[in-house]
Each structure stands twice: as C-alpha cells, then as structure tokens.
Amino acid sequence: MKKSQDLSRIKSRNDIPFGALLMGATGVLIGVVVDSKIAMIVVGILGALIGGLVGWAGGRIFLLIICFGVLIGAFLGYRTGDQDILIIASGTGGAIAGFIGAQVSLFFKTNE
C-alpha cells in the first residue's frame, strides 16, 4: 500500500467522531427547540449515525458548510421572533448550504 493511500484512510477515520458529534449535537438541539426529551434522544442518535456516515465518507468541509448555513438560517429566523419560523429557517439554511457544500466539495476534488 502506498503512503498516500494510508494517510487518506487515517484522515477519514478522524472525521467519523467529528461528524457524529456535530450532527448528534444538532439533533439534541432540535429536541431542545421542540421541547421534547424523547425527540432529543431519538434525533440525537439519528444525527450521530448520519454524521458518522458523512464523516466516514470524508465530508468535514461539507459538515462545516452545513453548520454555517444552519447558523445563518437560525439567525434570520430568530430575527422574526417566531419559534416555528426559526425551525423552518434553520432547516432551509442547512439544506441550501448542503447544496453549496456539495458543489464546493466537487470543486476541491477536481483540483486535487
């Protein structure tokens, strides 16, 4: 096995806990906003599983771009003063940032 292939496997392994922690925390925060302990547990576990899968695929930049989009959406939703709009704006910001993140990750892969 070449040395460059070995380093890419190590990098991918480090992204798994990062993705699980980031998406799991996001799931728990969704449960906090909805004000349900069961939702915090279930969505936190599902978020950790999805985040681990994205981290396994090597999507650290992708995860950070999505989090940035969620923060922008949450800020704009918070400015409206309505909790329902806050949830929708956060999800929409994350979705739009996800599309942008996919394009950015493709751009970085073509330049390598």
C-alpha positions in Angstrom: 0.0 0.0 0.0 1.3 3.4 -0.9 1.9 6.0 1.8 -0.6 8.5 0.3 -3.4 5.8 0.5 -2.5 5.1 4.1 -2.8 8.8 5.1 -6.2 9.1 3.4 -7.6 6.2 5.5 -6.3 7.9 8.7 -7.9 11.2 7.7 -11.2 9.5 7.1 -11.2 7.8 10.5 -10.7 11.1 12.2 -13.7 12.6 10.5 -16.1 9.9 11.8 -16.2 11.1 15.5 -16.3 14.8 14.4 -19.3 14.1 12.1 -21.1 12.1 14.8 -20.5 14.7 17.5 -21.6 17.6 15.2 -24.7 16.1 13.9 -25.6 14.4 17.2 -25.4 17.8 18.9 -27.6 19.3 16.2 -30.2 16.6 16.8 -30.2 17.2 20.5 -30.6 21.0 19.9 -33.6 20.2 17.6 -35.1 18.3 20.5 -34.5 21.2 22.8 -36.3 23.6 20.4 -39.2 21.2 20.1 -39.2 20.8 23.9 -39.3 17.0 24.0 -36.9 14.7 25.8 -37.8 11.8 23.6 -37.1 13.9 20.5 -33.7 14.9 22.0 -32.7 11.3 22.4 -34.0 9.9 19.1 -33.0 12.7 16.9 -29.6 12.9 18.7 -28.9 9.3 18.0 -30.1 9.6 14.3 -27.9 12.7 13.9 -24.9 10.9 15.3 -25.4 8.0 12.9 -25.8 10.2 9.9 -22.9 12.4 10.9 -20.7 9.3 11.3 -21.7 8.2 7.9 -20.9 11.6 6.4 -17.6 11.7 8.3 -16.7 8.2 7.1 -17.2 9.5 3.6 -14.7 12.2 4.4 -17.0 15.2 4.4 -15.5 17.5 7.1 -15.8 20.6 4.9 -19.3 19.6 3.9 -20.4 19.4 7.5 -18.9 22.7 8.4 -20.6 24.4 5.5 -23.9 22.9 6.5 -23.4 24.1 10.1 -22.6 27.6 8.8 -25.9 27.6 6.8 -27.9 26.4 9.8 -26.5 29.2 11.9 -27.3 31.8 9.3 -30.8 30.4 8.9 -31.3 30.3 12.6 -30.2 33.9 13.0 -32.6 35.1 10.3 -35.4 33.0 11.8 -34.6 34.4 15.3 -35.0 37.9 14.0 -38.6 37.2 13.0 -39.5 36.4 16.7 -41.5 33.2 15.9 -40.3 29.8 17.0 -41.9 27.9 14.1 -40.2 30.2 11.5 -36.9 29.7 13.4 -37.1 25.9 12.9 -38.0 26.2 9.2 -35.4 28.9 8.6 -32.7 26.7 10.2 -33.6 23.7 8.2 -33.8 25.7 5.0 -30.4 27.3 5.7 -28.9 23.9 6.2 -30.4 22.5 3.0 -29.2 25.4 0.9 -25.8 25.2 2.5 -25.8 21.4 1.8 -26.3 22.1 -1.9 -23.5 24.7 -1.8 -21.3 22.3 0.2 -21.7 19.5 -2.4 -20.6 21.9 -5.1 -17.6 23.1 -3.1 -16.5 19.5 -2.3 -16.8 18.7 -6.0 -14.7 21.7 -6.8 -12.0 20.6 -4.3 -11.9 17.0 -5.7 -11.4 18.2 -9.3 -8.4 20.4 -8.3 -6.6 17.6 -6.4 
